[in-house]
Amino acid sequence: MPAAEVSVSTDLVRRLLDEQHPDLAGLPVEVLANGWDNLVCRLGEEFLVRLPRRAVAAELVAHEQRWLPQLADRLPLPVPAPVRVGRPTAQYPWSWSVVPFFPGRVAARSEPDDPWSAAETLGGFLEALHAPAPSAAPVNRARGIPLAGRAKGVLTGLAHAALDERATALQIWERATAAPAWDGPPVWLHADLHPANVLVDRGRISAVIDFGDITSGDPATDLSVAWMLFTAEQRAALRQAYGRADDATWERARGWALALSLVFLTHSADNPLMHGIGEHTFRAVLE
């Protein structure tokens, strides 16, 4: 895990709240996660605080602060649109957020009770999210782009696969990259939609979180989640609920699932959760 570029702690969270949002300062603060990009703290019963620990993460938080409030009202699942925004200070250099706390566990740890219904729910969510995005939407050089831009990483990742799996995966990759490119307007993308960013509560998909990579481009990027969570029959239910994935888009989505599975497998030596997502997705793509 990358080292923090600034010192972040619950004491810092308390000081920032006391200075900028004193009505929240009396709530208990408890570390929930100290990840690659953010310190995430539970704040009372209703909120979380997201405090970037690296400059690159600060840029992602700024994207969430700007765009999620505009998108949240038209989405059929809750998303963590900030309820308060923190500003940089002498003791902390970046913006930070207070966001709603959503109950539940990530889908990678708690599968939905009815995966067919979950597939329809997620397909409907993506159909609502994938509206044309404005030209000012954040740019992501690795997501939403033509699949050819991921070729180097895919070929490098497949060098570590078993020979028979590599041959099958290469055929799938070649079909995906040969599919017609997205020729519609760039649409809003979550761009990091995997089972650790989907919440399940009481057996149902209840929220989609972590929009730091939000961008625009080819919807196939997000549709790759179908191979991360569902069987072939359930993927068909997601596609039907989504309603506008033609064969070329679906082929590219499978290619994106392959590309992302190899990223998860290659970069998750210290993260068993993401490594497990990578293994599951790779197997699903090869089916």
C-alpha positions as CSV (number, residue, x, y, z in Angstrom):
1,M,0.0,0.0,0.0
2,P,1.4,3.4,-0.9
3,A,2.6,5.5,2.0
4,A,0.5,8.4,3.2
5,E,1.8,11.8,1.9
6,V,0.4,13.5,4.9
7,S,-0.3,12.3,8.5
8,V,-4.0,11.5,8.9
9,S,-5.7,10.4,12.1
10,T,-8.9,10.6,14.1
11,D,-7.3,13.5,16.0
12,L,-6.9,15.4,12.7
13,V,-10.6,14.6,11.8
14,R,-11.7,15.9,15.2
15,R,-9.7,19.1,14.8
16,L,-11.0,19.7,11.2
17,L,-14.6,19.1,12.3
18,D,-14.2,21.4,15.3
19,E,-12.9,24.2,13.0
20,Q,-15.2,23.8,10.1
21,H,-18.3,21.8,11.1
22,P,-18.6,22.3,14.9
23,D,-22.2,21.0,14.9
24,L,-20.7,17.6,14.0
25,A,-17.6,17.8,16.2
26,G,-19.2,16.2,19.2
27,L,-20.0,12.9,17.4
28,P,-17.8,9.9,18.0
29,V,-15.1,9.3,15.4
30,E,-13.8,5.8,14.7
31,V,-11.5,4.5,11.9
32,L,-13.4,2.3,9.5
33,A,-10.7,1.9,6.8
34,N,-7.2,3.3,6.1
35,G,-6.9,2.4,2.5
36,W,-4.7,3.2,-0.5
37,D,-6.2,6.6,-1.0
38,N,-8.3,7.7,2.0
39,L,-8.7,7.5,5.7
40,V,-12.4,6.7,6.2
41,C,-13.9,7.3,9.6
42,R,-17.3,6.5,11.0
43,L,-18.8,9.8,12.3
44,G,-21.6,9.0,14.7
45,E,-24.5,6.9,13.4
46,E,-25.2,8.7,10.1
47,F,-22.0,9.8,8.5
48,L,-18.5,8.9,7.3
49,V,-15.5,11.2,6.9
50,R,-13.3,10.7,3.8
51,L,-9.9,12.2,4.3
52,P,-7.4,11.9,1.4
53,R,-4.0,10.6,2.4
54,R,-2.3,11.2,-1.1
55,A,-2.5,14.0,-3.6
56,V,-3.9,11.8,-6.3
57,A,-6.8,10.9,-3.9
58,A,-7.5,14.5,-3.2
59,E,-8.2,15.0,-6.9
60,L,-10.7,12.1,-6.8
61,V,-12.5,13.5,-3.8
62,A,-12.8,16.8,-5.6
63,H,-14.5,15.0,-8.5
64,E,-17.0,13.4,-6.1
65,Q,-17.7,16.7,-4.5
66,R,-18.4,18.4,-7.8
67,W,-20.4,15.8,-9.7
68,L,-22.1,13.4,-7.3
69,P,-24.7,15.9,-6.0
70,Q,-25.8,16.5,-9.6
71,L,-26.2,12.8,-10.3
72,A,-27.5,11.4,-7.1
73,D,-31.2,12.5,-7.5
74,R,-31.7,10.6,-10.7
75,L,-30.1,7.4,-9.7
76,P,-32.2,4.5,-8.3
77,L,-29.7,3.5,-5.6
78,P,-28.1,5.7,-3.0
79,V,-24.6,7.0,-3.7
80,P,-22.3,8.9,-1.3
81,A,-22.9,12.5,-2.4
82,P,-21.1,14.7,0.1
83,V,-23.4,16.3,2.8
84,R,-20.6,18.5,3.9
85,V,-17.3,19.7,2.3
86,G,-14.2,20.4,4.2
87,R,-11.6,22.9,3.0
88,P,-7.8,22.8,3.1
89,T,-6.2,24.4,6.2
90,A,-2.7,25.1,7.4
91,Q,-2.6,21.7,9.0
92,Y,-4.2,19.7,6.2
93,P,-3.6,20.6,2.5
94,W,-6.7,19.2,0.6
95,S,-10.5,19.2,0.5
96,W,-12.3,16.4,2.4
97,S,-15.8,15.2,2.7
98,V,-18.5,14.1,5.1
99,V,-20.8,11.6,3.3
100,P,-23.8,9.5,4.4
101,F,-23.1,6.2,6.1
102,F,-24.9,3.4,4.3
103,P,-25.6,0.1,6.2
104,G,-24.5,-3.2,4.7
105,R,-21.5,-5.1,3.6
106,V,-19.7,-5.1,0.3
107,A,-20.9,-7.6,-2.3
108,A,-17.5,-9.2,-2.3
109,R,-18.2,-10.4,1.3
110,S,-22.0,-10.7,1.3
111,E,-23.7,-12.0,-1.8
112,P,-27.2,-10.9,-2.6
113,D,-29.9,-13.4,-1.6
114,D,-31.5,-13.3,-5.0
115,P,-28.7,-12.8,-7.6
116,W,-31.2,-12.5,-10.5
117,S,-33.0,-9.6,-8.8
118,A,-29.6,-8.1,-7.9
119,A,-28.6,-8.3,-11.6
120,E,-31.7,-6.5,-12.6
121,T,-31.1,-3.8,-9.9
122,L,-27.6,-3.2,-11.0
123,G,-28.6,-3.1,-14.7
124,G,-31.3,-0.5,-13.9
125,F,-28.8,1.5,-12.0
126,L,-26.3,1.6,-14.9
127,E,-29.1,2.4,-17.3
128,A,-29.8,5.5,-15.2
129,L,-26.2,6.5,-14.7
130,H,-25.1,6.1,-18.3
131,A,-26.5,9.4,-19.5
132,P,-24.5,11.7,-21.8
133,A,-21.8,13.5,-19.8
134,P,-20.8,17.1,-20.3
135,S,-17.5,18.0,-21.8
136,A,-16.3,19.2,-18.4
137,A,-16.6,15.6,-17.0
138,P,-13.4,14.3,-15.3
139,V,-10.9,12.7,-17.7
140,N,-9.6,9.2,-16.8
141,R,-6.8,8.0,-19.1
142,A,-7.4,4.3,-18.2
143,R,-11.2,3.9,-17.9
144,G,-13.8,4.5,-20.5
145,I,-11.2,4.5,-23.3
146,P,-11.0,2.2,-26.4
147,L,-9.9,-1.3,-25.3
148,A,-6.8,-1.0,-27.4
149,G,-5.4,1.3,-24.7
150,R,-5.4,-1.6,-22.2
151,A,-3.6,-4.0,-24.5
152,K,-0.2,-3.7,-22.9
153,G,-1.5,-4.4,-19.4
154,V,-3.5,-7.4,-20.6
155,L,-0.7,-9.0,-22.5
156,T,1.7,-8.5,-19.5
157,G,-0.9,-9.9,-17.1
158,L,-1.6,-13.0,-19.3
159,A,2.1,-13.8,-19.4
160,H,1.6,-15.2,-15.8
161,A,-1.4,-17.3,-16.7
162,A,-1.4,-21.1,-17.4
163,L,-0.8,-21.8,-21.1
164,D,-4.3,-23.2,-21.8
165,E,-6.0,-20.3,-20.0
166,R,-3.7,-17.8,-21.8
167,A,-4.8,-19.1,-25.2
168,T,-8.5,-18.9,-24.4
169,A,-8.1,-15.4,-22.8
170,L,-6.2,-14.2,-25.9
171,Q,-9.0,-15.3,-28.1
172,I,-11.5,-13.5,-25.9
173,W,-9.4,-10.4,-25.9
174,E,-9.0,-10.4,-29.7
175,R,-12.7,-10.7,-30.2
176,A,-13.3,-7.8,-27.7
177,T,-10.8,-5.5,-29.4
178,A,-12.1,-6.4,-32.8
179,A,-15.7,-5.4,-31.8
180,P,-16.8,-2.0,-33.2
181,A,-15.8,0.9,-30.9
182,W,-18.3,2.9,-28.9
183,D,-19.6,5.5,-31.3
184,G,-22.2,7.2,-29.1
185,P,-21.7,10.2,-26.9
186,P,-19.4,9.8,-23.9
187,V,-21.7,8.7,-21.0
188,W,-21.2,9.1,-17.3
189,L,-19.2,6.1,-15.8
190,H,-18.6,5.0,-12.3
191,A,-15.4,3.6,-13.8
192,D,-14.4,1.5,-10.7
193,L,-17.5,-0.7,-10.4
194,H,-16.6,-4.0,-8.8
195,P,-18.0,-6.1,-5.9
196,A,-16.1,-4.1,-3.2
197,N,-17.9,-0.9,-4.3
198,V,-21.4,-2.4,-4.3
199,L,-23.2,-2.7,-0.9
200,V,-25.6,-5.4,0.1
201,D,-28.0,-4.9,3.0
202,R,-30.6,-7.5,4.1
203,G,-29.8,-9.6,1.1
204,R,-30.4,-6.8,-1.5
205,I,-28.1,-4.4,-3.3
206,S,-28.5,-1.2,-1.3
207,A,-26.0,1.3,-2.5
208,V,-23.0,2.0,-4.9
209,I,-20.0,3.7,-3.3
210,D,-16.6,5.1,-4.1
211,F,-17.0,7.3,-7.2
212,G,-13.5,8.7,-7.1
213,D,-12.8,7.5,-10.6
214,I,-15.9,9.0,-12.1
215,T,-15.4,9.8,-15.7
216,S,-17.1,9.5,-19.1
217,G,-16.7,7.3,-22.1
218,D,-17.6,3.8,-23.2
219,P,-20.4,2.2,-21.1
220,A,-18.7,-1.2,-21.6
221,T,-16.2,-0.2,-18.8
222,D,-19.0,-0.3,-16.1
223,L,-20.9,-3.3,-17.7
224,S,-17.8,-5.4,-16.9
225,V,-19.2,-5.8,-13.4
226,A,-21.6,-8.4,-14.9
227,W,-18.7,-10.9,-15.0
228,M,-17.5,-9.9,-11.5
229,L,-20.8,-10.7,-9.7
230,F,-23.0,-13.0,-11.8
231,T,-23.4,-16.2,-13.7
232,A,-24.1,-16.3,-17.5
233,E,-27.8,-16.5,-16.9
234,Q,-27.7,-13.6,-14.4
235,R,-25.6,-11.5,-16.7
236,A,-28.3,-11.9,-19.3
237,A,-30.8,-10.5,-16.7
238,L,-28.5,-7.5,-16.1
239,R,-28.2,-6.9,-19.8
240,Q,-32.0,-7.1,-20.3
241,A,-32.6,-4.6,-17.4
242,Y,-29.9,-2.3,-18.8
243,G,-31.7,-2.4,-22.2
244,R,-29.2,-0.8,-24.5
245,A,-26.1,-3.0,-24.7
246,D,-25.7,-4.2,-28.3
247,D,-23.5,-7.2,-29.1
248,A,-20.5,-5.0,-29.7
249,T,-20.8,-3.3,-26.3
250,W,-21.3,-6.6,-24.6
251,E,-18.2,-8.0,-26.3
252,R,-16.2,-5.0,-25.1
253,A,-17.6,-5.4,-21.6
254,R,-16.2,-8.9,-21.5
255,G,-12.9,-7.5,-22.6
256,W,-13.0,-4.9,-19.9
257,A,-13.8,-7.7,-17.4
258,L,-10.7,-9.6,-18.5
259,A,-8.5,-6.5,-18.4
260,L,-9.7,-5.5,-14.9
261,S,-9.4,-9.1,-13.6
262,L,-5.7,-9.1,-14.5
263,V,-5.2,-5.7,-12.8
264,F,-6.8,-7.1,-9.6
265,L,-4.6,-10.2,-9.8
266,T,-1.4,-8.4,-10.5
267,H,-1.7,-5.6,-7.9
268,S,-3.4,-7.3,-4.9
269,A,-0.6,-9.3,-3.2
270,D,-1.5,-7.5,0.0
271,N,-5.3,-7.4,-0.6
272,P,-7.0,-10.8,-0.5
273,L,-10.4,-9.3,-1.1
274,M,-9.4,-7.8,-4.4
275,H,-7.3,-10.8,-5.4
276,G,-10.4,-12.9,-4.9
277,I,-12.4,-10.6,-7.1
278,G,-9.8,-10.9,-9.8
279,E,-9.7,-14.7,-9.6
280,H,-13.5,-15.0,-9.8
281,T,-13.8,-12.5,-12.7
282,F,-11.0,-14.2,-14.7
283,R,-12.8,-17.6,-14.4
284,A,-16.1,-16.1,-15.3
285,V,-14.6,-14.4,-18.4
286,L,-13.1,-17.7,-19.6
287,E,-16.4,-19.6,-19.2
